[in-house]
Amino acid sequence: MRCLWRLPLCWALASQDLIKNVIAVLVLMSDTPLQVGDTVEIAGHYGEVVSVNLRSTRVKTFEDNIITVQNSTAVGQAIVNSNSGSLDEMIAVHLVVPSHIPVMQVRQIAWESEICSPYVYLKKPVSVTVSEKFERECYTQYTVKCYVHDTRLERVLASDIVERFKSESVHLYEAPVGDSRTAVEVTRVQIPLFDGENGSSPEHQRS
């Protein structure tokens, strides 16, 4: 009998997290920062939202892992939504090449690499911008921005652009080493094509 008075307290403590998550899901539903099918970055994880229930939100990553995030955690953090309900999504691919290679030639190849990809949604803008990058040596960074027509093909599009760019620009690497300039770092989707130590290396890193 002495322990009976503790039961309501234990029940209250046990249900505290559930109540927080229920309130949090109501906030998520009213504020709508995400919905099923959105590609989001949440609690340090990036992928497609596959479910939102009373306790948690589940995200499927590009590595095919299912990440479960408590709704109370999701509400307390910034949520980056890449498409907000739309099927298409803007991506940025950074192509890093040695600075001595002629800018206009590389820019033209980068432009053709994106507009010729079958995964690009051409009803929305495409662009190529140029900046300088410094990692022990000077490099020129070409940032390709375009829209993929299906968010699930985001990495397929990025890979296709890199493959097209490398196959069309390989002959330019024979140019002599020339100028050295300062660098500016601009990063979202990083796919370096040239590494001063390891040579060419296609790698996709979401930052």
C-alpha positions, 0 to 999 in steps of 0.5 A: 500500500505504501507504494501505491501513491508512487504509481501516478508519479511513475505513470506521469514520468513515463508518459512525459516523452509521449506527451512531448512527441504528441505536442511536437507532431501537432506543431509539425502538422500546423507549421508544415516544415515537412511532409511525406515525400520531402527531401530534408536534412533533420537532426544531422541526417539527409534523406526522404521523409517516409512517415510522420506519426505521433511519436517520431518522423522517419527519414530514408537516407541515400544509403537506404537506411531508415533514421527515426527522429523523435518529434520533440527533437525535430521541433527543437532543431532547424529543418532543411527542406530541399523541395517542400512538396514539389517533385523537382529539387535544385542541386548544386554540383561543385567541379574543382579543376586546376586553375591553369585550365582556361575558364571559358572552355571549362565553363562551356563543358560544365554547362553542356554537361548539365543541360544534356543530362536526361535527369535535368528539369529544363523548365527551371533555371540552370547556371554555372558560376565560377570561384577560386578555391585554395587547398595547398594549391590554387584551383578553380571551382565551377558550381553547376546549379540545376533542378532534378525532375525527381528528388530520388534521382538527385545523386544520379543526376550529380553523378551523370554531370560529373561523368559527362564533365570528366569525359569532355574535359580530360584533354584540357589537363595537358595545359601547362601550369600557370597562374596562382590566385586566391580562393573562395570556398562555396560548398553544398554538394561537393564532388571534387574532380581533382585532388592535388595528392590523389588525382581525379576522384569522383566523390559525393559529399552533402554538406 
